[in-house]
């Protein structure tokens, strides 16, 4: 069965065409700068054929039409006709309380997603555009929505409820939802496979670290707590997002700086995090380089990030009642040996020792703790697309 995985952002579309008989990637690509000057599509097939298509892409429909042509291109594509694609799996960021699992898309579902767009105004609208466009361009293919929030839907009520008047939860569904769920689910299940155990018998903390970062406590294969909340803003300090701050800072800054609601929202989401602290960059590679050269604010930003991870690992170990595996994933988790070392050295009090040689790796599955530790520390590259394709296949079949 051939499944196309689609992830529509506000100005980009990531895609992968997968043969689910062997779970192999036939090709992957990225359409970027949609609606912006300089738009293009970059694609690579499993045969190593690389395509860069410089083309005006004014909207998502035009971009998806171009993507389908690239997929079926005689030289650079992987199939001869789009009718070979049996299903499309869509990443949808926010499923609210209505969706705790992946679903086959119909008109009623799209209507509900549109109603929930206020919960994820930057993410859900382009997700919906992608769904509608694929329905139009590929009416023969089943369309499936896989929600980022679904894995966290089983959190206990005491973990997802905020200490605000309860009527606001009842009226507006203000609660902790959590994100990166597809990644957390894939990585926790893969960790169990590597350890040769059932995920049902393990206590796992997954650190999805990237420009957007979140940590989840996973017990018996179920998310019981996670750092992101009603939105992807809280938790760890991120590339440009604040992470946890005193809520009273917001009205204080609005008054002192004469900021509107949209302006303070922009500060919290796009001007804060390690970018705001360092004044240099939101890219952790830039910060590590600057810190090595003696930049104190870059070092401060990195130290804050590592400290927040260490605090949450301690808190979630307590919430889980113990820990079997600590897993690093995401762009930083998979590739930054320095950040992993900072975190694990901060957990040395547990008796864990880092294997420096094994930690000197990028983007590979590896156990980086020495034998005899109270829990295993490991690196597992995430594969959200494979998780989406698996759930799409299961529903379609």
C-alpha positions in Angstrom: 0.0 0.0 0.0 1.4 3.4 -1.0 0.7 6.2 1.5 1.5 9.9 1.1 2.2 11.7 4.3 1.5 15.4 4.2 2.4 18.1 6.8 1.1 21.5 5.8 2.5 24.5 7.5 1.6 28.2 7.0 4.1 28.6 4.2 5.5 25.1 3.6 4.5 21.5 2.9 6.6 18.5 4.0 5.8 15.2 2.3 6.9 11.6 2.1 5.7 8.8 -0.1 5.9 5.5 1.6 5.5 1.9 0.6 3.9 0.4 3.7 4.5 -3.3 2.8 8.2 -2.9 3.8 7.8 0.6 5.5 10.2 2.1 3.0 10.4 5.7 1.9 10.1 6.0 -1.9 10.7 9.8 -1.8 10.6 12.8 0.4 10.3 16.5 -0.2 9.7 20.0 0.9 7.7 22.8 -0.7 8.8 26.1 0.9 8.0 29.8 0.8 4.5 29.2 -0.4 2.9 32.6 -1.1 6.3 34.2 -0.8 8.9 35.2 -3.4 11.5 32.6 -4.1 9.2 29.5 -3.6 10.5 26.1 -4.6 10.2 22.4 -4.1 13.1 20.2 -3.0 12.7 16.4 -3.4 14.9 13.3 -3.2 13.9 9.8 -4.2 15.1 6.5 -2.7 17.4 6.2 -5.7 19.2 9.4 -4.8 17.6 11.4 -7.6 17.4 15.0 -6.4 15.0 17.6 -7.8 15.0 21.3 -7.1 12.0 23.0 -8.8 12.1 26.9 -8.7 8.4 27.8 -9.3 5.9 30.4 -8.2 3.7 28.8 -5.6 1.0 31.4 -4.6 -1.0 29.0 -2.5 -1.2 25.5 -1.0 -3.3 24.1 -3.9 -0.8 25.2 -6.5 2.0 23.8 -4.3 0.3 20.4 -3.9 -0.5 20.2 -7.6 3.2 20.8 -8.3 4.2 18.2 -5.6 2.0 15.5 -7.3 3.7 16.3 -10.6 7.1 15.9 -8.9 6.0 12.6 -7.4 5.0 11.2 -10.8 7.9 12.8 -12.7 9.5 10.1 -15.1 13.0 10.9 -13.9 12.7 12.2 -10.4 9.5 10.7 -9.2 8.7 7.3 -7.8 5.3 6.4 -9.4 3.8 6.8 -12.8 0.3 7.9 -11.7 -1.2 9.4 -8.5 -3.9 6.7 -8.6 -1.3 4.4 -7.1 -1.6 6.4 -3.9 -4.2 4.6 -1.8 -4.3 7.0 1.2 -3.0 10.3 2.5 -2.1 10.8 6.1 -2.3 14.4 7.3 -0.5 15.8 10.4 -3.1 17.9 12.2 -1.6 19.8 15.2 -4.7 20.3 17.4 -7.5 17.8 17.9 -8.9 19.4 21.1 -10.9 17.1 23.4 -12.9 15.7 20.5 -10.2 13.6 19.0 -8.1 11.2 21.1 -7.1 9.0 18.1 -6.5 9.2 14.4 -9.7 9.3 12.2 -10.8 9.0 8.6 -11.7 12.4 7.3 -15.2 13.4 6.2 -17.0 16.7 5.8 -18.2 16.7 9.4 -14.7 16.3 10.6 -13.5 19.2 8.6 -16.3 21.4 10.0 -15.2 20.4 13.5 -11.6 21.2 12.8 -12.6 24.6 11.5 -14.4 25.3 14.7 -11.3 24.4 16.7 -9.0 26.5 14.7 -9.0 29.1 17.4 -7.1 26.6 19.6 -4.2 26.5 17.1 -4.6 29.5 14.8 -1.1 29.2 13.3 -1.3 25.5 12.6 -4.8 24.1 12.1 -5.9 26.4 9.2 -3.0 25.3 6.8 -3.6 21.7 7.9 -7.3 22.0 6.8 -6.3 23.6 3.5 -4.0 20.6 2.9 -6.8 18.2 3.6 -9.3 20.0 1.3 -6.8 20.2 -1.5 -5.8 16.6 -1.3 -9.5 15.6 -1.3 -9.9 17.6 -4.5 -6.8 16.4 -6.3 -7.0 12.8 -5.1 -10.7 11.9 -4.7 -9.8 8.2 -5.0 -7.6 8.2 -1.9 -8.7 7.9 1.7 -7.8 10.9 3.8 -6.7 10.4 7.4 -6.1 13.0 10.2 -3.4 12.1 12.7 -3.4 14.5 15.6 -0.4 15.9 17.5 -2.5 16.1 20.6 -4.0 12.6 20.5 -1.2 10.8 22.4 -1.7 13.1 25.3 -5.4 12.7 25.5 -5.2 10.0 28.1 -3.5 12.3 30.7 -5.3 12.2 34.1 -7.5 15.1 34.8 -5.3 16.3 37.7 -2.5 16.7 35.2 -4.3 18.5 32.4 -6.6 20.8 34.5 -5.4 24.4 35.2 -6.0 26.1 38.5 -8.3 28.8 37.1 -12.1 29.1 37.6 -13.4 25.7 36.4 -16.1 27.4 34.4 -13.4 28.5 31.9 -12.6 24.9 31.2 -16.3 24.1 30.8 -16.9 27.1 28.5 -13.7 27.3 26.5 -12.0 23.9 27.1 -8.9 25.7 28.5 -6.7 22.8 29.7 -3.3 21.2 29.0 -3.3 19.4 25.6 0.3 18.8 24.9 1.9 18.6 21.4 4.6 16.5 19.5 2.4 13.6 20.5 3.2 11.6 17.3 6.9 11.9 18.0 6.5 11.0 21.7 4.5 7.9 20.8 6.9 6.7 18.1 10.0 7.2 20.3 8.6 5.6 23.5 7.5 2.5 21.5 10.8 2.3 19.7 12.6 2.6 23.0 10.7 -0.5 24.3 11.6 -2.4 21.2 15.3 -1.6 21.6 15.2 -2.6 25.3 13.4 -5.9 24.3 10.5 -5.1 26.6 6.8 -4.3 26.2 6.1 -0.6 26.4 3.3 -1.6 28.8 5.9 -2.4 31.5 8.2 0.7 31.2 8.4 4.2 32.6 9.9 6.4 30.0 10.7 10.1 29.8 10.9 11.4 26.2 12.8 14.7 25.5 11.8 16.0 22.1 14.3 18.8 21.8 14.4 21.2 18.9 13.5 24.8 18.0 10.2 23.7 19.6 10.8 21.4 22.6 8.6 19.3 24.9 9.1 16.5 27.4 6.6 13.8 28.2 6.2 11.2 31.0 5.1 7.9 29.5 3.8 5.2 31.7 2.8 1.8 30.3 2.7 3.3 26.8 0.5 6.2 27.8 1.3 9.9 28.2 0.6 10.9 31.8 2.1 14.4 31.7 3.8 16.7 29.2 5.4 20.2 29.3 3.5 22.0 26.5 0.0 23.0 27.5 -3.1 24.8 26.1 -0.7 26.0 23.4 2.9 25.0 22.4 4.2 28.0 24.5 4.9 26.7 28.0 7.5 24.2 29.3 11.1 24.5 28.3 12.6 27.7 26.9 12.7 27.2 23.2 14.1 28.8 20.1 11.9 31.8 20.2 9.2 30.8 22.8 9.4 31.7 26.5 8.6 28.4 28.0 7.4 28.7 31.6 7.1 32.2 33.0 5.2 34.0 35.7 1.9 34.9 34.0 1.9 38.3 35.8 4.8 39.3 33.6 2.4 39.6 30.6 0.1 42.4 31.9 3.2 44.1 33.5 5.0 44.2 30.1 1.9 45.3 28.3 1.5 48.3 30.5 5.2 49.2 30.7 5.8 48.8 26.9 2.3 49.9 25.8 1.8 46.5 23.9 -1.4 45.2 22.4 -2.5 41.6 22.8 -1.1 40.7 19.4 2.2 42.5 20.1 2.7 40.7 23.5 1.8 37.4 21.8 4.5 38.1 19.2 7.0 38.8 22.0 6.2 35.6 23.8 6.2 33.4 20.7 8.7 34.9 18.3 11.2 37.1 20.3 11.8 35.2 23.5 13.4 31.8 24.3 17.1 31.4 23.7 16.9 34.1 21.0 15.7 36.6 23.5 18.2 35.6 26.2 21.2 35.4 23.9 20.4 38.2 21.5 22.2 36.1 18.9 20.1 33.3 17.4 17.4 30.8 17.9 19.6 28.1 16.4 21.4 26.1 19.2 24.3 25.4 16.9 25.0 29.1 16.7 24.7 29.4 20.5 27.1 26.5 21.1 29.7 28.1 18.8 29.3 31.5 20.5 29.5 30.0 23.9 32.8 28.3 23.0 34.1 31.7 22.0 33.2 33.1 25.4 29.8 34.7 24.8 28.2 34.8 28.3 24.6 35.3 27.1 24.9 32.4 24.7 26.2 30.2 27.6 23.4 31.5 29.8 20.8 30.5 27.2 22.2 27.0 26.9 22.5 26.6 30.7 18.9 27.7 31.2 17.7 25.1 28.6 19.7 22.2 30.2 18.6 23.3 33.7 14.9 23.2 32.6 15.3 19.7 31.2 17.0 18.5 34.3 14.2 19.9 36.5 11.5 18.3 34.4 13.2 14.9 34.3 13.3 15.0 38.1 9.7 16.0 38.4 8.5 13.4 35.9 10.5 10.7 37.5 8.6 11.5 40.7 5.3 11.6 38.8 6.1 8.2 37.2 7.2 6.7 40.5 10.6 5.7 39.0 12.3 5.7 35.6 13.4 3.0 33.2 14.5 5.0 30.2 15.4 8.6 29.3 15.2 9.2 25.6 16.6 12.1 23.5 15.0 12.9 20.2 14.3 15.9 17.9 16.9 18.0 16.1 18.8 19.0 19.2 18.2 15.7 21.1 19.5 13.6 18.2 22.4 15.8 17.1 23.8 17.8 20.1 26.2 15.7 22.1 27.0 18.8 24.2 23.4 19.4 25.3 22.9 15.7 26.1 26.1 15.7 28.1 25.0 18.8 30.0 21.7 17.1 31.0 23.2 13.8 31.9 25.9 15.3 34.0 23.2 17.2 35.9 21.6 13.8 36.6 24.8 12.3 37.9 23.4 12.2 41.5 21.2 9.3 40.4 24.3 7.2 39.7 24.1 7.5 36.0 27.4 7.9 34.1 27.6 9.0 30.5 29.5 7.0 27.9 31.4 9.8 26.2 32.4 7.7 23.2 28.9 6.5 22.5 27.5 10.0 23.1 29.7 11.3 20.3 27.1 10.6 17.6 24.5 12.3 15.5 21.2 11.0 14.3 21.7 7.4 15.3 20.0 5.0 17.7 22.4 4.5 20.6 22.5 3.9 24.4 24.7 6.6 25.8 24.7 5.6 29.5 27.2 3.2 31.0 26.0 -0.2 32.3 24.9 -0.2 35.9 22.9 3.0 35.8 19.5 3.1 37.5 17.9 3.9 34.1 19.0 3.8 30.5 19.8 7.0 28.6 19.4 6.7 24.9 19.1 8.6 21.6 16.4 7.6 19.1 15.8 9.7 15.9 12.1 10.4 15.7 10.0 9.4 12.7 6.7 11.1 12.8 6.0 10.4 9.2 6.3 6.6 9.7 4.0 6.9 12.7 1.4 8.8 10.7 1.7 6.3 7.8 1.2 3.4 10.2 -1.9 4.8 11.7 -3.2 5.8 8.3 -2.7 2.2 7.0 -4.4 0.7 10.1 -7.5 2.9 9.7 -7.7 2.4 5.9 -7.4 -1.4 6.1 
